[in-house]
Amino acid sequence: MDYTAEIARAKTDPQRLEELYRAAEREQEVELFRAAVVACFEQAPDNLLYAAWLYRLRERSPERSGVGLAGEGPREAAERVVAAGANWKLAIPLSLAAGLLLWLLSAPAVAFPNGSAVFLALWAPLEAVFVLVYLAGSGRRHLRAYLPAVLGLVGLTAVAFAFIWWPRHSQYEMLMFIHLPLLAWSAVGLSLTGWRSGHAQRFAFLAKSLEVFGTGAIFGGAVGLFAVITSGLFQALGIQLSEPVLRLLLVGGGGAVPVLAVASAYDPRLDPLQQRVESGLGRLIPTVMWLLLPLSLVVGAIYLVAIPFNFMGPFCSRELLFVYNAMLFAVLALLIGATPVHEEDLPGRYAQWLRRGILALAAMAVVVSLYALSATVYRTLQGVLTPNRLTVIGWNCINIAILAVMLYRMVKRGTQTWTAAVHSAIGQGALAYVVWTAALVLGLPILFG
């Protein structure tokens, strides 16, 4: 049952909501019902019926009542949590297959006509397909829920591959090497949340992605360390490892990381909004982001003061503009990591300070981003519109819009539902990310052909 749609239709019908809840209890889908209520409340925060149900469900949550889903006892709840762990029987073969395939694609002979490695274009889409196979094989969702995103990813990747093979503009290739990983990530996100998901669900996916990326970074560091140690040991014996063997250690080992990272950090039996964050990187990442927030405010304040002394810098320096745009994405990642997915995860008496810090950092980022956007537009007017400049202008506009909407909603809603304001702004922005990425893949060859 699509609880989100049903609850939205029953927004003024208490009896219907009660019937839906009873049905969720019978089907042992109370957590899905809870997530749907949260998503509907994000869309209509002034709805008192939704607010009452949020309070009711929070009081009856397993963490507060000591029981699990549908009235199960503590022992059954513990068994359910253990049973919902990683599916290593599927994850390990898929990770090995992904690593082997990427190792084969990384061979020097497998290249585009201009000499660029095919591996650079295909690694992320292929990894996304392997990740989706793992999620489909380990979760409870029907296979058809994954097919639209997979088909879209395959189609857009094929288009990008064709235009890289027969280039119409020299900048298209590098832009695709950068944007195809984003496209692959978007396909995974859409498979898990869907186009019609609530803002909270999409925000929860982005927040969980930070944990998966952090886990992948740890695995990747371990792979690199193993490759260095192995190569050093053989060199000590007077044996020089061949180029294919080194690629197998680095590319093959690295290719196994994404599936293993997802299996370690993400429970495929639960929606993004239901993922557990009680321990590990799920608890560490918000703490790190909270610690980075005041440091970022200090750096941002110093930078704003210093801008007038080098005002024309980004207007003349392409490298400085690149730094500004990378900074904007980093700020958004920090805001996602610092904002709790669930309101009850707010850090107690520091919640108001967290809200003020997020407001201040978002305001600073808007000022710096408008400054950088004006520099990009100025350079475009002085020269010509190129694929790089169009791409940067588009990303700047989207990110500025996300931050501006976030600021407006946080101020308008006040201190009670400020997390919902962040969720809604970034949740809407996530769809804009998907649309703009697809537009770049399809549109750049047409506009600059």
VEXTORDO-599063 format. One record per residue (C-alpha): residue number from 1; residue in three letters; x, y, z. Coordinates in steps of 0.05 Angstrom, whole numbers. Layout:
<vexvos>
VEXVO:NUM:ALA:X:Y:Z;
...
</vexvos>
This chain:
<vexvos>
VEXVO:1:MET:0:0:0;
VEXVO:2:ASP:23:71:-16;
VEXVO:3:TYR:14:100:53;
VEXVO:4:THR:39:169:33;
VEXVO:5:ALA:-15:177:-20;
VEXVO:6:GLU:-70:148:25;
VEXVO:7:ILE:-51:193:84;
VEXVO:8:ALA:-49:254:39;
VEXVO:9:ARG:-120:240:16;
VEXVO:10:ALA:-142:231:88;
VEXVO:11:LYS:-112:296:113;
VEXVO:12:THR:-178:318:144;
VEXVO:13:ASP:-207:249:159;
VEXVO:14:PRO:-186:222:228;
VEXVO:15:GLN:-226:158:219;
VEXVO:16:ARG:-191:141:154;
VEXVO:17:LEU:-122:153:185;
VEXVO:18:GLU:-140:107:243;
VEXVO:19:GLU:-162:53:192;
VEXVO:20:LEU:-96:61:155;
VEXVO:21:TYR:-57:54:220;
VEXVO:22:ARG:-95:-10:239;
VEXVO:23:ALA:-81:-38:170;
VEXVO:24:ALA:-7:-22:178;
VEXVO:25:GLU:-7:-58:245;
VEXVO:26:ARG:-38:-120:214;
VEXVO:27:GLU:13:-120:157;
VEXVO:28:GLN:71:-105:206;
VEXVO:29:GLU:85:-40:168;
VEXVO:30:VAL:79:10:224;
VEXVO:31:GLU:147:39:208;
VEXVO:32:LEU:125:51:136;
VEXVO:33:PHE:63:85:162;
VEXVO:34:ARG:105:128:208;
VEXVO:35:ALA:151:149:151;
VEXVO:36:ALA:91:167:108;
VEXVO:37:VAL:62:210:164;
VEXVO:38:VAL:128:246:170;
VEXVO:39:ALA:131:257:95;
VEXVO:40:CYS:60:285:94;
VEXVO:41:PHE:75:331:152;
VEXVO:42:GLU:136:357:115;
VEXVO:43:GLN:88:376:58;
VEXVO:44:ALA:35:406:104;
VEXVO:45:PRO:68:428:170;
VEXVO:46:ASP:5:467:191;
VEXVO:47:ASN:-39:405:190;
VEXVO:48:LEU:-58:392:263;
VEXVO:49:LEU:-81:321:247;
VEXVO:50:TYR:-12:302:221;
VEXVO:51:ALA:21:336:281;
VEXVO:52:ALA:-23:296:329;
VEXVO:53:TRP:-5:231:294;
VEXVO:54:LEU:69:248:296;
VEXVO:55:TYR:64:256:372;
VEXVO:56:ARG:24:192:378;
VEXVO:57:LEU:72:151:336;
VEXVO:58:ARG:133:180:372;
VEXVO:59:GLU:105:159:439;
VEXVO:60:ARG:91:89:412;
VEXVO:61:SER:159:81:377;
VEXVO:62:PRO:200:19:394;
VEXVO:63:GLU:255:62:425;
VEXVO:64:ARG:206:93:475;
VEXVO:65:SER:160:34:489;
VEXVO:66:GLY:210:-22:491;
VEXVO:67:VAL:171:-63:439;
VEXVO:68:GLY:182:-73:365;
VEXVO:69:LEU:137:-69:305;
VEXVO:70:ALA:64:-91:311;
VEXVO:71:GLY:70:-104:386;
VEXVO:72:GLU:129:-151:384;
VEXVO:73:GLY:168:-160:448;
VEXVO:74:PRO:240:-140:462;
VEXVO:75:ARG:267:-208:444;
VEXVO:76:GLU:230:-209:377;
VEXVO:77:ALA:252:-138:363;
VEXVO:78:ALA:325:-156:375;
VEXVO:79:GLU:319:-216:330;
VEXVO:80:ARG:288:-172:276;
VEXVO:81:VAL:345:-122:280;
VEXVO:82:VAL:397:-178:274;
VEXVO:83:ALA:360:-210:217;
VEXVO:84:ALA:358:-145:179;
VEXVO:85:GLY:433:-140:173;
VEXVO:86:ALA:477:-141:111;
VEXVO:87:ASN:466:-196:60;
VEXVO:88:TRP:539:-216:53;
VEXVO:89:LYS:523:-278:12;
VEXVO:90:LEU:501:-232:-43;
VEXVO:91:ALA:545:-171:-29;
VEXVO:92:ILE:612:-207:-32;
VEXVO:93:PRO:601:-241:-101;
VEXVO:94:LEU:573:-176:-130;
VEXVO:95:SER:631:-135:-103;
VEXVO:96:LEU:682:-184:-132;
VEXVO:97:ALA:646:-184:-199;
VEXVO:98:ALA:645:-107:-200;
VEXVO:99:GLY:719:-104:-184;
VEXVO:100:LEU:736:-155:-238;
VEXVO:101:LEU:695:-118:-291;
VEXVO:102:LEU:726:-51:-275;
VEXVO:103:TRP:795:-82:-276;
VEXVO:104:LEU:782:-107:-346;
VEXVO:105:LEU:755:-39:-368;
VEXVO:106:SER:816:-4:-340;
VEXVO:107:ALA:863:-38:-389;
VEXVO:108:PRO:901:12:-432;
VEXVO:109:ALA:873:-18:-496;
VEXVO:110:VAL:801:-2:-475;
VEXVO:111:ALA:799:71:-493;
VEXVO:112:PHE:761:124:-532;
VEXVO:113:PRO:788:145:-600;
VEXVO:114:ASN:822:205:-567;
VEXVO:115:GLY:859:161:-518;
VEXVO:116:SER:817:173:-456;
VEXVO:117:ALA:802:111:-415;
VEXVO:118:VAL:732:82:-422;
VEXVO:119:PHE:737:64:-349;
VEXVO:120:LEU:730:138:-330;
VEXVO:121:ALA:661:142:-361;
VEXVO:122:LEU:632:75:-341;
VEXVO:123:TRP:657:61:-271;
VEXVO:124:ALA:602:98:-234;
VEXVO:125:PRO:542:74:-275;
VEXVO:126:LEU:567:2:-270;
VEXVO:127:GLU:577:8:-195;
VEXVO:128:ALA:507:36:-189;
VEXVO:129:VAL:478:-23:-226;
VEXVO:130:PHE:515:-72:-180;
VEXVO:131:VAL:490:-33:-119;
VEXVO:132:LEU:419:-35:-145;
VEXVO:133:VAL:424:-110:-158;
VEXVO:134:TYR:446:-118:-85;
VEXVO:135:LEU:389:-75:-59;
VEXVO:136:ALA:337:-110:-102;
VEXVO:137:GLY:362:-178:-81;
VEXVO:138:SER:366:-162:-7;
VEXVO:139:GLY:306:-116:4;
VEXVO:140:ARG:231:-126:6;
VEXVO:141:ARG:213:-80:-52;
VEXVO:142:HIS:190:-109:-118;
VEXVO:143:LEU:239:-111:-175;
VEXVO:144:ARG:197:-64:-217;
VEXVO:145:ALA:211:-9:-166;
VEXVO:146:TYR:284:-8:-190;
VEXVO:147:LEU:273:-16:-265;
VEXVO:148:PRO:256:56:-284;
VEXVO:149:ALA:318:85:-252;
VEXVO:150:VAL:362:30:-281;
VEXVO:151:LEU:335:40:-351;
VEXVO:152:GLY:342:115:-345;
VEXVO:153:LEU:414:107:-321;
VEXVO:154:VAL:431:59:-378;
VEXVO:155:GLY:399:104:-430;
VEXVO:156:LEU:433:169:-407;
VEXVO:157:THR:500:133:-399;
VEXVO:158:ALA:494:107:-470;
VEXVO:159:VAL:480:177:-496;
VEXVO:160:ALA:539:206:-458;
VEXVO:161:PHE:584:149:-482;
VEXVO:162:ALA:564:161:-555;
VEXVO:163:PHE:578:235:-551;
VEXVO:164:ILE:645:223:-518;
VEXVO:165:TRP:663:173:-573;
VEXVO:166:TRP:642:223:-627;
VEXVO:167:PRO:655:289:-591;
VEXVO:168:ARG:620:352:-612;
VEXVO:169:HIS:657:396:-561;
VEXVO:170:SER:723:385:-526;
VEXVO:171:GLN:694:402:-457;
VEXVO:172:TYR:638:351:-460;
VEXVO:173:GLU:682:292:-443;
VEXVO:174:MET:709:321:-378;
VEXVO:175:LEU:640:345:-357;
VEXVO:176:MET:612:275:-366;
VEXVO:177:PHE:669:244:-327;
VEXVO:178:ILE:646:290:-270;
VEXVO:179:HIS:571:284:-278;
VEXVO:180:LEU:562:210:-293;
VEXVO:181:PRO:578:192:-220;
VEXVO:182:LEU:525:242:-199;
VEXVO:183:LEU:477:210:-248;
VEXVO:184:ALA:492:141:-220;
VEXVO:185:TRP:481:165:-148;
VEXVO:186:SER:415:196:-170;
VEXVO:187:ALA:392:130:-200;
VEXVO:188:VAL:404:95:-134;
VEXVO:189:GLY:368:150:-96;
VEXVO:190:LEU:307:149:-142;
VEXVO:191:SER:303:73:-136;
VEXVO:192:LEU:300:78:-61;
VEXVO:193:THR:255:139:-54;
VEXVO:194:GLY:218:150:-119;
VEXVO:195:TRP:196:214:-153;
VEXVO:196:ARG:135:222:-108;
VEXVO:197:SER:171:211:-42;
VEXVO:198:GLY:168:263:13;
VEXVO:199:HIS:222:314:27;
VEXVO:200:ALA:241:278:91;
VEXVO:201:GLN:251:213:54;
VEXVO:202:ARG:298:245:3;
VEXVO:203:PHE:335:283:57;
VEXVO:204:ALA:344:218:95;
VEXVO:205:PHE:374:186:33;
VEXVO:206:LEU:424:243:26;
VEXVO:207:ALA:443:239:99;
VEXVO:208:LYS:452:164:95;
VEXVO:209:SER:494:174:32;
VEXVO:210:LEU:545:212:74;
VEXVO:211:GLU:551:151:119;
VEXVO:212:VAL:559:105:58;
VEXVO:213:PHE:612:151:28;
VEXVO:214:GLY:649:153:94;
VEXVO:215:THR:647:77:99;
VEXVO:216:GLY:671:72:26;
VEXVO:217:ALA:729:119:42;
VEXVO:218:ILE:751:73:98;
VEXVO:219:PHE:747:12:53;
VEXVO:220:GLY:783:49:-2;
VEXVO:221:GLY:839:69:46;
VEXVO:222:ALA:845:-4:66;
VEXVO:223:VAL:850:-25:-7;
VEXVO:224:GLY:903:27:-21;
VEXVO:225:LEU:943:7:41;
VEXVO:226:PHE:939:-66:22;
VEXVO:227:ALA:963:-50:-49;
VEXVO:228:VAL:1022:-10:-23;
VEXVO:229:ILE:1043:-63:28;
VEXVO:230:THR:1037:-119:-24;
VEXVO:231:SER:1077:-81:-75;
VEXVO:232:GLY:1130:-64:-23;
VEXVO:233:LEU:1137:-136:1;
VEXVO:234:PHE:1147:-162:-69;
VEXVO:235:GLN:1197:-107:-85;
VEXVO:236:ALA:1236:-128:-22;
VEXVO:237:LEU:1242:-197:-54;
VEXVO:238:GLY:1266:-167:-119;
VEXVO:239:ILE:1200:-180:-155;
VEXVO:240:GLN:1168:-123:-194;
VEXVO:241:LEU:1093:-130:-200;
VEXVO:242:SER:1067:-123:-270;
VEXVO:243:GLU:1020:-67:-292;
VEXVO:244:PRO:959:-113:-296;
VEXVO:245:VAL:972:-140:-226;
VEXVO:246:LEU:978:-69:-198;
VEXVO:247:ARG:913:-50:-233;
VEXVO:248:LEU:880:-111:-203;
VEXVO:249:LEU:901:-90:-133;
VEXVO:250:LEU:881:-17:-141;
VEXVO:251:VAL:824:-15:-192;
VEXVO:252:GLY:797:-85:-178;
VEXVO:253:GLY:801:-75:-104;
VEXVO:254:GLY:771:-6:-108;
VEXVO:255:GLY:716:-31:-153;
VEXVO:256:ALA:693:-78:-98;
VEXVO:257:VAL:686:-21:-48;
VEXVO:258:PRO:618:10:-66;
VEXVO:259:VAL:576:-53:-58;
VEXVO:260:LEU:613:-70:7;
VEXVO:261:ALA:602:1:33;
VEXVO:262:VAL:528:-1:18;
VEXVO:263:ALA:521:-70:49;
VEXVO:264:SER:557:-47:112;
VEXVO:265:ALA:520:19:122;
VEXVO:266:TYR:451:11:91;
VEXVO:267:ASP:396:-38:111;
VEXVO:268:PRO:359:-54:46;
VEXVO:269:ARG:297:-78:84;
VEXVO:270:LEU:283:-8:109;
VEXVO:271:ASP:268:58:74;
VEXVO:272:PRO:319:114:81;
VEXVO:273:LEU:277:148:134;
VEXVO:274:GLN:278:84:176;
VEXVO:275:GLN:353:71:174;
VEXVO:276:ARG:387:63:241;
VEXVO:277:VAL:439:114:262;
VEXVO:278:GLU:450:94:334;
VEXVO:279:SER:523:74:325;
VEXVO:280:GLY:583:74:279;
VEXVO:281:LEU:591:127:226;
VEXVO:282:GLY:516:141:229;
VEXVO:283:ARG:528:173:297;
VEXVO:284:LEU:598:199:284;
VEXVO:285:ILE:583:239:221;
VEXVO:286:PRO:531:287:253;
VEXVO:287:THR:578:297:312;
VEXVO:288:VAL:636:315:265;
VEXVO:289:MET:590:362:226;
VEXVO:290:TRP:568:396:290;
VEXVO:291:LEU:641:407:308;
VEXVO:292:LEU:657:433:238;
VEXVO:293:LEU:599:482:238;
VEXVO:294:PRO:629:535:284;
VEXVO:295:LEU:697:528:250;
VEXVO:296:SER:663:539:183;
VEXVO:297:LEU:628:601:209;
VEXVO:298:VAL:695:630:232;
VEXVO:299:VAL:727:616:165;
VEXVO:300:GLY:667:643:127;
VEXVO:301:ALA:666:707:168;
VEXVO:302:ILE:741:719:155;
VEXVO:303:TYR:731:706:82;
VEXVO:304:LEU:673:755:76;
VEXVO:305:VAL:716:808:108;
VEXVO:306:ALA:773:793:60;
VEXVO:307:ILE:731:795:-4;
VEXVO:308:PRO:736:871:-15;
VEXVO:309:PHE:812:867:-13;
VEXVO:310:ASN:813:819:-73;
VEXVO:311:PHE:746:834:-103;
VEXVO:312:MET:766:822:-176;
VEXVO:313:GLY:801:755:-161;
VEXVO:314:PRO:746:707:-186;
VEXVO:315:PHE:730:754:-244;
VEXVO:316:CYS:800:742:-270;
VEXVO:317:SER:819:673:-243;
VEXVO:318:ARG:784:610:-268;
VEXVO:319:GLU:818:569:-214;
VEXVO:320:LEU:789:613:-159;
VEXVO:321:LEU:719:604:-188;
VEXVO:322:PHE:729:529:-185;
VEXVO:323:VAL:746:535:-111;
VEXVO:324:TYR:683:576:-98;
VEXVO:325:ASN:638:525:-131;
VEXVO:326:ALA:671:466:-95;
VEXVO:327:MET:661:505:-30;
VEXVO:328:LEU:586:512:-44;
VEXVO:329:PHE:577:436:-52;
VEXVO:330:ALA:618:426:11;
VEXVO:331:VAL:573:474:50;
VEXVO:332:LEU:511:436:27;
VEXVO:333:ALA:542:370:49;
VEXVO:334:LEU:558:401:117;
VEXVO:335:LEU:486:427:125;
VEXVO:336:ILE:459:358:107;
VEXVO:337:GLY:505:323:156;
VEXVO:338:ALA:491:373:212;
VEXVO:339:THR:415:373:206;
VEXVO:340:PRO:383:314:243;
VEXVO:341:VAL:339:268:201;
VEXVO:342:HIS:291:259:260;
VEXVO:343:GLU:270:315:306;
VEXVO:344:GLU:284:272:367;
VEXVO:345:ASP:357:268:346;
VEXVO:346:LEU:367:342:360;
VEXVO:347:PRO:425:353:408;
VEXVO:348:GLY:383:374:468;
VEXVO:349:ARG:397:443:495;
VEXVO:350:TYR:444:458:437;
VEXVO:351:ALA:387:453:386;
VEXVO:352:GLN:376:528:382;
VEXVO:353:TRP:450:541:373;
VEXVO:354:LEU:451:489:318;
VEXVO:355:ARG:394:525:283;
VEXVO:356:ARG:429:592:289;
VEXVO:357:GLY:493:563:263;
VEXVO:358:ILE:459:532:202;
VEXVO:359:LEU:423:597:188;
VEXVO:360:ALA:487:637:192;
VEXVO:361:LEU:527:588:148;
VEXVO:362:ALA:472:585:96;
VEXVO:363:ALA:468:661:94;
VEXVO:364:MET:544:667:85;
VEXVO:365:ALA:542:614:30;
VEXVO:366:VAL:488:653:-8;
VEXVO:367:VAL:529:717:-6;
VEXVO:368:VAL:593:682:-31;
VEXVO:369:SER:554:642:-83;
VEXVO:370:LEU:521:705:-112;
VEXVO:371:TYR:590:736:-115;
VEXVO:372:ALA:618:675:-152;
VEXVO:373:LEU:557:672:-199;
VEXVO:374:SER:567:745:-217;
VEXVO:375:ALA:640:731:-234;
VEXVO:376:THR:619:672:-279;
VEXVO:377:VAL:567:714:-315;
VEXVO:378:TYR:617:770:-323;
VEXVO:379:ARG:669:723:-354;
VEXVO:380:THR:615:695:-400;
VEXVO:381:LEU:594:764:-424;
VEXVO:382:GLN:666:783:-436;
VEXVO:383:GLY:677:720:-477;
VEXVO:384:VAL:629:666:-501;
VEXVO:385:LEU:582:616:-468;
VEXVO:386:THR:617:549:-463;
VEXVO:387:PRO:593:482:-436;
VEXVO:388:ASN:635:493:-373;
VEXVO:389:ARG:605:561:-360;
VEXVO:390:LEU:534:539:-373;
VEXVO:391:THR:544:480:-326;
VEXVO:392:VAL:572:524:-271;
VEXVO:393:ILE:518:576:-278;
VEXVO:394:GLY:464:523:-274;
VEXVO:395:TRP:494:491:-211;
VEXVO:396:ASN:503:558:-179;
VEXVO:397:CYS:431:578:-191;
VEXVO:398:ILE:405:512:-163;
VEXVO:399:ASN:449:514:-101;
VEXVO:400:ILE:433:587:-87;
VEXVO:401:ALA:358:572:-94;
VEXVO:402:ILE:364:514:-45;
VEXVO:403:LEU:399:558:7;
VEXVO:404:ALA:352:617:-3;
VEXVO:405:VAL:290:574:3;
VEXVO:406:MET:320:541:65;
VEXVO:407:LEU:333:608:98;
VEXVO:408:TYR:263:634:82;
VEXVO:409:ARG:228:572:109;
VEXVO:410:MET:272:568:171;
VEXVO:411:VAL:257:640:189;
VEXVO:412:LYS:183:634:172;
VEXVO:413:ARG:170:570:211;
VEXVO:414:GLY:210:592:272;
VEXVO:415:THR:244:546:322;
VEXVO:416:GLN:193:490:326;
VEXVO:417:THR:197:459:256;
VEXVO:418:TRP:262:486:229;
VEXVO:419:THR:288:416:213;
VEXVO:420:ALA:228:406:168;
VEXVO:421:ALA:247:471:131;
VEXVO:422:VAL:316:444:117;
VEXVO:423:HIS:288:376:95;
VEXVO:424:SER:238:408:47;
VEXVO:425:ALA:288:456:15;
VEXVO:426:ILE:342:403:5;
VEXVO:427:GLY:290:350:-14;
VEXVO:428:GLN:264:394:-70;
VEXVO:429:GLY:335:412:-90;
VEXVO:430:ALA:352:338:-97;
VEXVO:431:LEU:302:332:-154;
VEXVO:432:ALA:331:394:-186;
VEXVO:433:TYR:399:360:-183;
VEXVO:434:VAL:372:299:-221;
VEXVO:435:VAL:338:341:-274;
VEXVO:436:TRP:397:387:-286;
VEXVO:437:THR:446:328:-291;
VEXVO:438:ALA:402:294:-342;
VEXVO:439:ALA:394:359:-380;
VEXVO:440:LEU:469:368:-385;
VEXVO:441:VAL:479:298:-412;
VEXVO:442:LEU:426:308:-466;
VEXVO:443:GLY:429:383:-478;
VEXVO:444:LEU:503:401:-483;
VEXVO:445:PRO:516:363:-549;
VEXVO:446:ILE:454:397:-578;
VEXVO:447:LEU:471:467:-555;
VEXVO:448:PHE:545:464:-572;
VEXVO:449:GLY:546:414:-629;
</vexvos>
